[in-house]
């Protein structure tokens, strides 16, 4: 499980919540952008899971793009 949450009022931080399976998935995504492509999109319902236990002062982030800036420079 990968869930990303942010604070509604102070948008200065996010929480990335991972279980052991989600850690392995994230390692796979990071290896993918390291070796194969410059970026990957993580989307709600696919890679990102909406956690039903979100606090009232937080919101679920439905989309994240992870970018390997070294690959962008190479291209």
mmCIF file as gemmi writes it, N, C-alpha and C atoms, coordinates in Angstrom:
data_model
loop_
_atom_site.group_PDB
_atom_site.id
_atom_site.type_symbol
_atom_site.label_atom_id
_atom_site.label_alt_id
_atom_site.label_comp_id
_atom_site.label_asym_id
_atom_site.label_entity_id
_atom_site.label_seq_id
_atom_site.pdbx_PDB_ins_code
_atom_site.Cartn_x
_atom_site.Cartn_y
_atom_site.Cartn_z
_atom_site.occupancy
_atom_site.B_iso_or_equiv
_atom_site.pdbx_formal_charge
_atom_site.auth_seq_id
_atom_site.auth_asym_id
_atom_site.pdbx_PDB_model_num
ATOM 1 N N . UNK Axp A 1 ? 0.836 -1.174 0 1 0 ? 1 A 1
ATOM 2 C CA . UNK Axp A 1 ? 0 0 0 1 0 ? 1 A 1
ATOM 3 C C . UNK Axp A 1 ? 0.882 1.239 0 1 0 ? 1 A 1
ATOM 4 N N . UNK Axp A 2 ? 0.56 2.151 -0.883 1 0 ? 2 A 1
ATOM 5 C CA . UNK Axp A 2 ? 1.205 3.461 -0.898 1 0 ? 2 A 1
ATOM 6 C C . UNK Axp A 2 ? 0.089 4.493 -0.791 1 0 ? 2 A 1
ATOM 7 N N . UNK Axp A 3 ? 0.149 5.327 0.219 1 0 ? 3 A 1
ATOM 8 C CA . UNK Axp A 3 ? -0.797 6.418 0.408 1 0 ? 3 A 1
ATOM 9 C C . UNK Axp A 3 ? -0.001 7.689 0.657 1 0 ? 3 A 1
ATOM 10 N N . UNK Axp A 4 ? -0.394 8.774 0.008 1 0 ? 4 A 1
ATOM 11 C CA . UNK Axp A 4 ? 0.266 10.061 0.221 1 0 ? 4 A 1
ATOM 12 C C . UNK Axp A 4 ? -0.787 11.048 0.682 1 0 ? 4 A 1
ATOM 13 N N . UNK Axp A 5 ? -0.485 11.734 1.792 1 0 ? 5 A 1
ATOM 14 C CA . UNK Axp A 5 ? -1.416 12.684 2.389 1 0 ? 5 A 1
ATOM 15 C C . UNK Axp A 5 ? -0.713 14.011 2.623 1 0 ? 5 A 1
ATOM 16 N N . UNK Axp A 6 ? -1.487 15.083 2.579 1 0 ? 6 A 1
ATOM 17 C CA . UNK Axp A 6 ? -0.981 16.415 2.887 1 0 ? 6 A 1
ATOM 18 C C . UNK Axp A 6 ? -1.914 17.103 3.862 1 0 ? 6 A 1
ATOM 19 N N . UNK Axp A 7 ? -1.432 18.179 4.47 1 0 ? 7 A 1
ATOM 20 C CA . UNK Axp A 7 ? -2.25 18.96 5.391 1 0 ? 7 A 1
ATOM 21 C C . UNK Axp A 7 ? -3.074 19.981 4.623 1 0 ? 7 A 1
ATOM 22 N N . UNK Axp A 8 ? -4.353 20.118 4.965 1 0 ? 8 A 1
ATOM 23 C CA . UNK Axp A 8 ? -5.235 21.053 4.284 1 0 ? 8 A 1
ATOM 24 C C . UNK Axp A 8 ? -4.821 22.501 4.523 1 0 ? 8 A 1
ATOM 25 N N . UNK Axp A 9 ? -4.488 22.867 5.757 1 0 ? 9 A 1
ATOM 26 C CA . UNK Axp A 9 ? -4.202 24.26 6.087 1 0 ? 9 A 1
ATOM 27 C C . UNK Axp A 9 ? -2.767 24.655 5.775 1 0 ? 9 A 1
ATOM 28 N N . UNK Axp A 10 ? -1.819 23.909 6.256 1 0 ? 10 A 1
ATOM 29 C CA . UNK Axp A 10 ? -0.414 24.246 6.005 1 0 ? 10 A 1
ATOM 30 C C . UNK Axp A 10 ? 0.131 23.266 4.982 1 0 ? 10 A 1
ATOM 31 N N . UNK Axp A 11 ? 0.26 23.694 3.78 1 0 ? 11 A 1
ATOM 32 C CA . UNK Axp A 11 ? 0.662 22.814 2.672 1 0 ? 11 A 1
ATOM 33 C C . UNK Axp A 11 ? 2.182 22.715 2.582 1 0 ? 11 A 1
ATOM 34 N N . UNK Axp A 12 ? 2.829 22.631 3.757 1 0 ? 12 A 1
ATOM 35 C CA . UNK Axp A 12 ? 4.286 22.627 3.773 1 0 ? 12 A 1
ATOM 36 C C . UNK Axp A 12 ? 4.889 21.251 3.973 1 0 ? 12 A 1
ATOM 37 N N . UNK Axp A 13 ? 4.062 20.212 4.038 1 0 ? 13 A 1
ATOM 38 C CA . UNK Axp A 13 ? 4.621 18.872 4.194 1 0 ? 13 A 1
ATOM 39 C C . UNK Axp A 13 ? 3.627 17.832 3.712 1 0 ? 13 A 1
ATOM 40 N N . UNK Axp A 14 ? 4.167 16.657 3.401 1 0 ? 14 A 1
ATOM 41 C CA . UNK Axp A 14 ? 3.33 15.512 3.031 1 0 ? 14 A 1
ATOM 42 C C . UNK Axp A 14 ? 3.786 14.313 3.843 1 0 ? 14 A 1
ATOM 43 N N . UNK Axp A 15 ? 2.91 13.349 3.952 1 0 ? 15 A 1
ATOM 44 C CA . UNK Axp A 15 ? 3.231 12.056 4.566 1 0 ? 15 A 1
ATOM 45 C C . UNK Axp A 15 ? 3.156 11.009 3.472 1 0 ? 15 A 1
ATOM 46 N N . UNK Axp A 16 ? 4.175 10.183 3.352 1 0 ? 16 A 1
ATOM 47 C CA . UNK Axp A 16 ? 4.161 9.043 2.454 1 0 ? 16 A 1
ATOM 48 C C . UNK Axp A 16 ? 4.037 7.817 3.345 1 0 ? 16 A 1
ATOM 49 N N . UNK Axp A 17 ? 2.903 7.149 3.264 1 0 ? 17 A 1
ATOM 50 C CA . UNK Axp A 17 ? 2.605 6.004 4.11 1 0 ? 17 A 1
ATOM 51 C C . UNK Axp A 17 ? 2.762 4.725 3.298 1 0 ? 17 A 1
ATOM 52 N N . UNK Axp A 18 ? 3.603 3.813 3.797 1 0 ? 18 A 1
ATOM 53 C CA . UNK Axp A 18 ? 3.919 2.584 3.084 1 0 ? 18 A 1
ATOM 54 C C . UNK Axp A 18 ? 3.851 1.404 4.03 1 0 ? 18 A 1
ATOM 55 N N . UNK Axp A 19 ? 3.266 0.303 3.566 1 0 ? 19 A 1
ATOM 56 C CA . UNK Axp A 19 ? 3.45 -0.954 4.282 1 0 ? 19 A 1
ATOM 57 C C . UNK Axp A 19 ? 4.623 -1.664 3.603 1 0 ? 19 A 1
ATOM 58 N N . UNK Axp A 20 ? 4.978 -2.867 4.052 1 0 ? 20 A 1
ATOM 59 C CA . UNK Axp A 20 ? 6.132 -3.559 3.475 1 0 ? 20 A 1
ATOM 60 C C . UNK Axp A 20 ? 5.988 -3.79 1.976 1 0 ? 20 A 1
ATOM 61 N N . UNK Axp A 21 ? 4.778 -4.138 1.544 1 0 ? 21 A 1
ATOM 62 C CA . UNK Axp A 21 ? 4.539 -4.328 0.109 1 0 ? 21 A 1
ATOM 63 C C . UNK Axp A 21 ? 4.713 -3.009 -0.636 1 0 ? 21 A 1
ATOM 64 N N . UNK Axp A 22 ? 4.221 -1.923 -0.058 1 0 ? 22 A 1
ATOM 65 C CA . UNK Axp A 22 ? 4.365 -0.605 -0.674 1 0 ? 22 A 1
ATOM 66 C C . UNK Axp A 22 ? 5.814 -0.164 -0.769 1 0 ? 22 A 1
ATOM 67 N N . UNK Axp A 23 ? 6.619 -0.529 0.231 1 0 ? 23 A 1
ATOM 68 C CA . UNK Axp A 23 ? 8.055 -0.214 0.175 1 0 ? 23 A 1
ATOM 69 C C . UNK Axp A 23 ? 8.689 -0.919 -1.017 1 0 ? 23 A 1
ATOM 70 N N . UNK Axp A 24 ? 8.361 -2.189 -1.208 1 0 ? 24 A 1
ATOM 71 C CA . UNK Axp A 24 ? 8.904 -2.931 -2.351 1 0 ? 24 A 1
ATOM 72 C C . UNK Axp A 24 ? 8.437 -2.328 -3.665 1 0 ? 24 A 1
ATOM 73 N N . UNK Axp A 25 ? 7.158 -1.929 -3.73 1 0 ? 25 A 1
ATOM 74 C CA . UNK Axp A 25 ? 6.644 -1.28 -4.94 1 0 ? 25 A 1
ATOM 75 C C . UNK Axp A 25 ? 7.402 0.016 -5.22 1 0 ? 25 A 1
ATOM 76 N N . UNK Axp A 26 ? 7.601 0.838 -4.178 1 0 ? 26 A 1
ATOM 77 C CA . UNK Axp A 26 ? 8.294 2.111 -4.356 1 0 ? 26 A 1
ATOM 78 C C . UNK Axp A 26 ? 9.725 1.891 -4.811 1 0 ? 26 A 1
ATOM 79 N N . UNK Axp A 27 ? 10.399 0.902 -4.258 1 0 ? 27 A 1
ATOM 80 C CA . UNK Axp A 27 ? 11.759 0.561 -4.706 1 0 ? 27 A 1
ATOM 81 C C . UNK Axp A 27 ? 11.739 0.207 -6.191 1 0 ? 27 A 1
ATOM 82 N N . UNK Axp A 28 ? 10.73 -0.551 -6.615 1 0 ? 28 A 1
ATOM 83 C CA . UNK Axp A 28 ? 10.592 -0.892 -8.03 1 0 ? 28 A 1
ATOM 84 C C . UNK Axp A 28 ? 10.39 0.338 -8.903 1 0 ? 28 A 1
ATOM 85 N N . UNK Axp A 29 ? 9.542 1.279 -8.454 1 0 ? 29 A 1
ATOM 86 C CA . UNK Axp A 29 ? 9.313 2.507 -9.225 1 0 ? 29 A 1
ATOM 87 C C . UNK Axp A 29 ? 10.586 3.333 -9.315 1 0 ? 29 A 1
ATOM 88 N N . UNK Axp A 30 ? 11.325 3.429 -8.208 1 0 ? 30 A 1
ATOM 89 C CA . UNK Axp A 30 ? 12.571 4.196 -8.208 1 0 ? 30 A 1
ATOM 90 C C . UNK Axp A 30 ? 13.621 3.54 -9.102 1 0 ? 30 A 1
ATOM 91 N N . UNK Axp A 31 ? 13.717 2.225 -9.069 1 0 ? 31 A 1
ATOM 92 C CA . UNK Axp A 31 ? 14.644 1.527 -9.967 1 0 ? 31 A 1
ATOM 93 C C . UNK Axp A 31 ? 14.24 1.717 -11.422 1 0 ? 31 A 1
ATOM 94 N N . UNK Axp A 32 ? 12.936 1.756 -11.692 1 0 ? 32 A 1
ATOM 95 C CA . UNK Axp A 32 ? 12.455 1.975 -13.053 1 0 ? 32 A 1
ATOM 96 C C . UNK Axp A 32 ? 12.926 3.317 -13.584 1 0 ? 32 A 1
ATOM 97 N N . UNK Axp A 33 ? 12.755 4.388 -12.793 1 0 ? 33 A 1
ATOM 98 C CA . UNK Axp A 33 ? 13.18 5.698 -13.303 1 0 ? 33 A 1
ATOM 99 C C . UNK Axp A 33 ? 14.699 5.837 -13.286 1 0 ? 33 A 1
ATOM 100 N N . UNK Axp A 34 ? 15.37 5.06 -12.483 1 0 ? 34 A 1
ATOM 101 C CA . UNK Axp A 34 ? 16.836 5.076 -12.482 1 0 ? 34 A 1
ATOM 102 C C . UNK Axp A 34 ? 17.383 4.417 -13.746 1 0 ? 34 A 1
ATOM 103 N N . UNK Axp A 35 ? 16.753 3.306 -14.169 1 0 ? 35 A 1
ATOM 104 C CA . UNK Axp A 35 ? 17.307 2.496 -15.251 1 0 ? 35 A 1
ATOM 105 C C . UNK Axp A 35 ? 16.571 2.588 -16.581 1 0 ? 35 A 1
ATOM 106 N N . UNK Axp A 36 ? 15.281 2.895 -16.576 1 0 ? 36 A 1
ATOM 107 C CA . UNK Axp A 36 ? 14.483 2.77 -17.786 1 0 ? 36 A 1
ATOM 108 C C . UNK Axp A 36 ? 13.973 4.086 -18.364 1 0 ? 36 A 1
ATOM 109 N N . UNK Axp A 37 ? 13.5 4.976 -17.516 1 0 ? 37 A 1
ATOM 110 C CA . UNK Axp A 37 ? 12.796 6.168 -18.001 1 0 ? 37 A 1
ATOM 111 C C . UNK Axp A 37 ? 13.095 7.325 -17.064 1 0 ? 37 A 1
ATOM 112 N N . UNK Axp A 38 ? 12.717 8.529 -17.457 1 0 ? 38 A 1
ATOM 113 C CA . UNK Axp A 38 ? 13.02 9.7 -16.638 1 0 ? 38 A 1
ATOM 114 C C . UNK Axp A 38 ? 11.971 9.981 -15.578 1 0 ? 38 A 1
ATOM 115 N N . UNK Axp A 39 ? 10.761 9.402 -15.713 1 0 ? 39 A 1
ATOM 116 C CA . UNK Axp A 39 ? 9.712 9.694 -14.735 1 0 ? 39 A 1
ATOM 117 C C . UNK Axp A 39 ? 8.655 8.599 -14.731 1 0 ? 39 A 1
ATOM 118 N N . UNK Axp A 40 ? 7.837 8.635 -13.696 1 0 ? 40 A 1
ATOM 119 C CA . UNK Axp A 40 ? 6.705 7.723 -13.592 1 0 ? 40 A 1
ATOM 120 C C . UNK Axp A 40 ? 5.595 8.45 -12.839 1 0 ? 40 A 1
ATOM 121 N N . UNK Axp A 41 ? 4.365 8.192 -13.229 1 0 ? 41 A 1
ATOM 122 C CA . UNK Axp A 41 ? 3.192 8.753 -12.56 1 0 ? 41 A 1
ATOM 123 C C . UNK Axp A 41 ? 2.592 7.692 -11.645 1 0 ? 41 A 1
ATOM 124 N N . UNK Axp A 42 ? 2.277 8.088 -10.431 1 0 ? 42 A 1
ATOM 125 C CA . UNK Axp A 42 ? 1.551 7.231 -9.497 1 0 ? 42 A 1
ATOM 126 C C . UNK Axp A 42 ? 0.153 7.834 -9.355 1 0 ? 42 A 1
ATOM 127 N N . UNK Axp A 43 ? -0.875 7.026 -9.574 1 0 ? 43 A 1
ATOM 128 C CA . UNK Axp A 43 ? -2.253 7.519 -9.603 1 0 ? 43 A 1
ATOM 129 C C . UNK Axp A 43 ? -3.147 6.759 -8.638 1 0 ? 43 A 1
ATOM 130 N N . UNK Axp A 44 ? -4.178 7.474 -8.168 1 0 ? 44 A 1
ATOM 131 C CA . UNK Axp A 44 ? -5.195 6.867 -7.303 1 0 ? 44 A 1
ATOM 132 C C . UNK Axp A 44 ? -5.85 5.694 -8.021 1 0 ? 44 A 1
ATOM 133 N N . UNK Axp A 45 ? -6.047 4.616 -7.295 1 0 ? 45 A 1
ATOM 134 C CA . UNK Axp A 45 ? -6.7 3.441 -7.852 1 0 ? 45 A 1
ATOM 135 C C . UNK Axp A 45 ? -5.748 2.493 -8.554 1 0 ? 45 A 1
ATOM 136 N N . UNK Axp A 46 ? -4.576 2.975 -8.893 1 0 ? 46 A 1
ATOM 137 C CA . UNK Axp A 46 ? -3.55 2.111 -9.488 1 0 ? 46 A 1
ATOM 138 C C . UNK Axp A 46 ? -2.443 1.909 -8.459 1 0 ? 46 A 1
ATOM 139 N N . UNK Axp A 47 ? -1.505 2.839 -8.418 1 0 ? 47 A 1
ATOM 140 C CA . UNK Axp A 47 ? -0.382 2.721 -7.492 1 0 ? 47 A 1
ATOM 141 C C . UNK Axp A 47 ? -0.703 3.295 -6.104 1 0 ? 47 A 1
ATOM 142 N N . UNK Axp A 48 ? -1.537 4.326 -6.067 1 0 ? 48 A 1
ATOM 143 C CA . UNK Axp A 48 ? -1.865 5.001 -4.81 1 0 ? 48 A 1
ATOM 144 C C . UNK Axp A 48 ? -3.216 4.526 -4.282 1 0 ? 48 A 1
ATOM 145 N N . UNK Axp A 49 ? -3.255 4.222 -3.009 1 0 ? 49 A 1
ATOM 146 C CA . UNK Axp A 49 ? -4.467 3.741 -2.36 1 0 ? 49 A 1
ATOM 147 C C . UNK Axp A 49 ? -4.993 4.835 -1.439 1 0 ? 49 A 1
ATOM 148 N N . UNK Axp A 50 ? -6.272 5.164 -1.605 1 0 ? 50 A 1
ATOM 149 C CA . UNK Axp A 50 ? -6.902 6.142 -0.722 1 0 ? 50 A 1
ATOM 150 C C . UNK Axp A 50 ? -7.165 5.465 0.606 1 0 ? 50 A 1
ATOM 151 N N . UNK Axp A 51 ? -6.532 5.973 1.649 1 0 ? 51 A 1
ATOM 152 C CA . UNK Axp A 51 ? -6.686 5.425 2.996 1 0 ? 51 A 1
ATOM 153 C C . UNK Axp A 51 ? -7.951 6.001 3.617 1 0 ? 51 A 1
ATOM 154 N N . UNK Axp A 52 ? -8.819 5.145 4.12 1 0 ? 52 A 1
ATOM 155 C CA . UNK Axp A 52 ? -10.076 5.602 4.715 1 0 ? 52 A 1
ATOM 156 C C . UNK Axp A 52 ? -9.889 6.258 6.069 1 0 ? 52 A 1
ATOM 157 N N . UNK Axp A 53 ? -8.7 6.178 6.646 1 0 ? 53 A 1
ATOM 158 C CA . UNK Axp A 53 ? -8.449 6.726 7.972 1 0 ? 53 A 1
ATOM 159 C C . UNK Axp A 53 ? -7.748 8.08 7.933 1 0 ? 53 A 1
ATOM 160 N N . UNK Axp A 54 ? -7.987 8.863 6.889 1 0 ? 54 A 1
ATOM 161 C CA . UNK Axp A 54 ? -7.367 10.182 6.793 1 0 ? 54 A 1
ATOM 162 C C . UNK Axp A 54 ? -7.97 11.085 7.864 1 0 ? 54 A 1
ATOM 163 N N . UNK Axp A 55 ? -7.099 11.775 8.6 1 0 ? 55 A 1
ATOM 164 C CA . UNK Axp A 55 ? -7.554 12.739 9.597 1 0 ? 55 A 1
ATOM 165 C C . UNK Axp A 55 ? -8.292 13.878 8.916 1 0 ? 55 A 1
ATOM 166 N N . UNK Axp A 56 ? -9.175 14.55 9.666 1 0 ? 56 A 1
ATOM 167 C CA . UNK Axp A 56 ? -9.954 15.656 9.11 1 0 ? 56 A 1
ATOM 168 C C . UNK Axp A 56 ? -9.084 16.805 8.608 1 0 ? 56 A 1
ATOM 169 N N . UNK Axp A 57 ? -7.91 16.975 9.183 1 0 ? 57 A 1
ATOM 170 C CA . UNK Axp A 57 ? -7.043 18.083 8.771 1 0 ? 57 A 1
ATOM 171 C C . UNK Axp A 57 ? -6.093 17.697 7.634 1 0 ? 57 A 1
ATOM 172 N N . UNK Axp A 58 ? -6.287 16.496 7.052 1 0 ? 58 A 1
ATOM 173 C CA . UNK Axp A 58 ? -5.425 16.049 5.965 1 0 ? 58 A 1
ATOM 174 C C . UNK Axp A 58 ? -6.252 15.693 4.736 1 0 ? 58 A 1
ATOM 175 N N . UNK Axp A 59 ? -5.594 15.683 3.585 1 0 ? 59 A 1
ATOM 176 C CA . UNK Axp A 59 ? -6.242 15.284 2.339 1 0 ? 59 A 1
ATOM 177 C C . UNK Axp A 59 ? -5.389 14.236 1.634 1 0 ? 59 A 1
ATOM 178 N N . UNK Axp A 60 ? -6.029 13.417 0.834 1 0 ? 60 A 1
ATOM 179 C CA . UNK Axp A 60 ? -5.366 12.389 0.043 1 0 ? 60 A 1
ATOM 180 C C . UNK Axp A 60 ? -4.822 13.011 -1.242 1 0 ? 60 A 1
ATOM 181 N N . UNK Axp A 61 ? -3.594 12.708 -1.591 1 0 ? 61 A 1
ATOM 182 C CA . UNK Axp A 61 ? -2.979 13.183 -2.831 1 0 ? 61 A 1
ATOM 183 C C . UNK Axp A 61 ? -3.22 12.118 -3.905 1 0 ? 61 A 1
ATOM 184 N N . UNK Axp A 62 ? -4.048 12.419 -4.937 1 0 ? 62 A 1
ATOM 185 C CA . UNK Axp A 62 ? -4.432 11.392 -5.906 1 0 ? 62 A 1
ATOM 186 C C . UNK Axp A 62 ? -3.439 11.157 -7.043 1 0 ? 62 A 1
ATOM 187 N N . UNK Axp A 63 ? -2.437 12.023 -7.181 1 0 ? 63 A 1
ATOM 188 C CA . UNK Axp A 63 ? -1.484 11.875 -8.276 1 0 ? 63 A 1
ATOM 189 C C . UNK Axp A 63 ? -0.13 12.421 -7.846 1 0 ? 63 A 1
ATOM 190 N N . UNK Axp A 64 ? 0.921 11.665 -8.162 1 0 ? 64 A 1
ATOM 191 C CA . UNK Axp A 64 ? 2.291 12.094 -7.895 1 0 ? 64 A 1
ATOM 192 C C . UNK Axp A 64 ? 3.136 11.708 -9.098 1 0 ? 64 A 1
ATOM 193 N N . UNK Axp A 65 ? 4.002 12.601 -9.517 1 0 ? 65 A 1
ATOM 194 C CA . UNK Axp A 65 ? 4.96 12.289 -10.566 1 0 ? 65 A 1
ATOM 195 C C . UNK Axp A 65 ? 6.343 12.258 -9.918 1 0 ? 65 A 1
ATOM 196 N N . UNK Axp A 66 ? 7.065 11.152 -10.108 1 0 ? 66 A 1
ATOM 197 C CA . UNK Axp A 66 ? 8.418 11.014 -9.592 1 0 ? 66 A 1
ATOM 198 C C . UNK Axp A 66 ? 9.365 11.178 -10.774 1 0 ? 66 A 1
ATOM 199 N N . UNK Axp A 67 ? 10.329 12.093 -10.644 1 0 ? 67 A 1
ATOM 200 C CA . UNK Axp A 67 ? 11.206 12.443 -11.758 1 0 ? 67 A 1
ATOM 201 C C . UNK Axp A 67 ? 12.668 12.211 -11.377 1 0 ? 67 A 1
ATOM 202 N N . UNK Axp A 68 ? 13.399 11.553 -12.261 1 0 ? 68 A 1
ATOM 203 C CA . UNK Axp A 68 ? 14.847 11.396 -12.132 1 0 ? 68 A 1
ATOM 204 C C . UNK Axp A 68 ? 15.48 12.529 -12.944 1 0 ? 68 A 1
ATOM 205 N N . UNK Axp A 69 ? 15.942 13.575 -12.269 1 0 ? 69 A 1
ATOM 206 C CA . UNK Axp A 69 ? 16.445 14.735 -12.994 1 0 ? 69 A 1
ATOM 207 C C . UNK Axp A 69 ? 17.732 14.432 -13.766 1 0 ? 69 A 1
ATOM 208 N N . UNK Axp A 70 ? 18.505 13.45 -13.327 1 0 ? 70 A 1
ATOM 209 C CA . UNK Axp A 70 ? 19.691 13.061 -14.082 1 0 ? 70 A 1
ATOM 210 C C . UNK Axp A 70 ? 19.321 12.517 -15.461 1 0 ? 70 A 1
ATOM 211 N N . UNK Axp A 71 ? 18.228 11.768 -15.541 1 0 ? 71 A 1
ATOM 212 C CA . UNK Axp A 71 ? 17.772 11.25 -16.843 1 0 ? 71 A 1
ATOM 213 C C . UNK Axp A 71 ? 17.284 12.387 -17.74 1 0 ? 71 A 1
ATOM 214 N N . UNK Axp A 72 ? 16.687 13.428 -17.153 1 0 ? 72 A 1
ATOM 215 C CA . UNK Axp A 72 ? 16.241 14.561 -17.953 1 0 ? 72 A 1
ATOM 216 C C . UNK Axp A 72 ? 17.432 15.292 -18.573 1 0 ? 72 A 1
ATOM 217 N N . UNK Axp A 73 ? 18.512 15.403 -17.83 1 0 ? 73 A 1
ATOM 218 C CA . UNK Axp A 73 ? 19.712 16.076 -18.321 1 0 ? 73 A 1
ATOM 219 C C . UNK Axp A 73 ? 20.361 15.277 -19.454 1 0 ? 73 A 1
ATOM 220 N N . UNK Axp A 74 ? 20.315 13.933 -19.34 1 0 ? 74 A 1
ATOM 221 C CA . UNK Axp A 74 ? 20.898 13.069 -20.377 1 0 ? 74 A 1
ATOM 222 C C . UNK Axp A 74 ? 20.16 13.178 -21.699 1 0 ? 74 A 1
ATOM 223 N N . UNK Axp A 75 ? 18.83 13.377 -21.631 1 0 ? 75 A 1
ATOM 224 C CA . UNK Axp A 75 ? 18.008 13.358 -22.857 1 0 ? 75 A 1
ATOM 225 C C . UNK Axp A 75 ? 18.172 14.584 -23.681 1 0 ? 75 A 1
